[in-house]
Each structure stands twice: as C-alpha cells, then as structure tokens.
Amino acid sequence: MRDERGVTLVELVIAITLVAAIITGLLFAMKTSLLTYQKLDARLDEDTRTMRISQALERQISGLIPVVRDCPALRGDQESVRFVSGYSLAEGSRGYPRVIEYRVVPDPAGGVRLMMNERLYSGPCSPGPVEIDAQSIEAAGKLAYCRIGYREFTREDMMAGNWVAVWDRPTLPAAVRIEMASMDAATRLPMLAVNVPLRITRDLGVPYVDQ
C-alpha cells in the first residue's frame, strides 16, 4: 500500500484561520501600542510646554528692572501687568531690556488665555491699558481662570505682606503671583500658581548718587 502524506482541505483552512487570527491580534496590539504612544507623546509635549511657560514667566518677572525715570517700575491689576525686564524670550538674559506686558483675555476655545507683549525698551512706557494685537504672543491658553496678584512689601518681614489685586504704588511689590488652572486638568499638567519674589528692596523714590 502506497504511503500518502499531506494535509486535507479542512486542515489547511484551520491553519490559515489560525494564522489570520494571530496576525489580526498582533496588528491590533501594534495599533493599540501606537495610539498609546501617540497619546503619551502628546501629553509629554503639553507637559513640557507647561513647564516652559512657568519658567519663562518666572524669569521675566524675576528679571524686572526698577525703571523709574521714564515709567513706573510696575503697574498692574488682576488682568494685566506692565514692567521692564532684562529677560527676553528671544535672547534670554543677553539681550536689551524689554517692556513686558501680560493680559488675560477670553479664549475663543472657551475659558481664558494669558497673552504677552514683548518689545524693546526705548523710552517712556505707555500709560494706557495693555493692548493685544496680531503681534501678541499666547503665553498660556485653555485656562479655566488666570489672576495676577501682588504682595505688599514689608521691610521687617517680606513674607508678611498681604496679597492685593491692584498695584499702582511708586514702590515695587515683594512678589508677583500669576495663578492659573487648565480647563482640562485631567489630561494636562496642572498650571500651578507662579510665585516670583522681587529681590529689589531699594526705595525707588531715592535717586542714585550719580543721577
């Protein structure tokens, strides 16, 4: 009797079905992994952007220059603030002094956003309100709220002053706080309050010796 070897049609169909099922499972696992990676990458990008925003705000505010001859050293309220800083987003601490302006405006996507103006300091600052135009930069968007506060300066204890909503005094505050929160805190790194102490304790009303 001749020895016949091979597979039946049923066995072939079963083998093809098993291979197809295994390939489908692998493709589904790869797709799931890719989607997870894309979400994680987007989350990391958002978190990195959030940290950079906080660092930029801290460096600009801490780089405040106490200009008193041409304009007030700092003027602001809960929705806007203007000052001169030695830190620039474009040039870091190596550039020329810049007039920095922040203003909280409604966000077209909902909530509010923090807009910023940065221009070379070349003379008297504008005494008017902070204006937002096509040259303005969005410092932070998709915020549930954003409020700016100022700590009163107490020479005996710099941490003892009260937080106020408006700063229109000839002196500098002890610190500036920008308090904000993301509208989607579940999927983004929370925008924590930025508290920046101002180390300038000099009386701005007293002129320098060489003035």
Secondary structure by P-SEA (a helix, b strand, c coil): cbbbbbbcaaaaaaaaaaaaaaaaaaaaaaaaaaaaaaaaaaaaaaaaaaaaaaaaaaaaaaaccccccccccccccccbbbbbbcccccccccccccbbbbbbbbbccccbbbbbbbbcccccccccccccccccccccccccbbbbbbbbbbccccccbbbbccccccccccbbbbbbbbccccccccccbbbbbbccccccccccccc
